[in-house]
Amino acid sequence: MFKAPESEFLVPFDDSFRIEDVQTRHSKRANNKKRLKDAVKQFSIQQQALHASDRHAVLLVFQGMDAAGKDSTISAVTRGVNPAGIQVFSFKKPSQKELDHDFLWRTNAAMPERGRIGIFNRSHYEEVLVVRVHPEILDYQQLPESVERETIWEDRFESIRNQEQHLARNGTVILKFWLNVSKEEQKKRFLARLDNASKHWKFNPGDIKERQCWDEYMEAYDSLLKQTSREWAPWYAIPADSKPFMRATIAELIVNALESIGLKYPKPDPHDVIEFEASRAALVDPVEK
């Protein structure tokens, strides 16, 4: 089973993580543009081998506060990678159909098949983030009366851990990235959207209301990161105040993870080799009719 690549941004598996200890900006000075370009090139090569071997799937989960850079980061790290091998899902407010199922149903339905890369822009983790910060949402989720509100978050963490372990046991490589943007940087990005008419479409006045719950969200993130970062489905707390650094770091982590599983192109069996040689002969010296 896949094991998490080591990194200074890896959320440990021993409950020692503290959200107040992690930084939103990293002091490392590097050519982030070159780092990203090199990593994306390698990612493209690995994606082809992933598709050809057809033994593993890859699930990349992106979570973060509004304006953390999820959309642009997903675009940056997949640029140059064959789009036919990638599927991106952005999970918004659940539909009535989705509410008629358990909270993991809609993401289960979107899991990548072997040979493909699935990307979740927000995910099942919204159910222990937004819903935890606004527990009144539970009133609309049509939960059975037997569900205990006092233990629901621990129960959901357990369900998520079990689901992710099941996926990992069956060949899915899971990497989860929390884009750790500061409250001050978020403010700057919101103002930039308001000041630029071409970015008005990205601004939602409701984001300001959620910003007022910043401390509650940080508490929820602290809990979920500790409860669901595991060796087979690790979380990485990525400093997100610098988008170039964040993108390069995430791309390199993806490359390192794929390298660790030893992707190889399948070898043709003897019958296929015979067929290949016959096809070669037909092309080089075709029989004229």
Order of alpha helices (4+ residues) and beta strands (2+ residues): alpha-beta-alpha-beta-alpha-alpha-beta-alpha-alpha-beta-alpha-alpha-alpha-beta-alpha-alpha
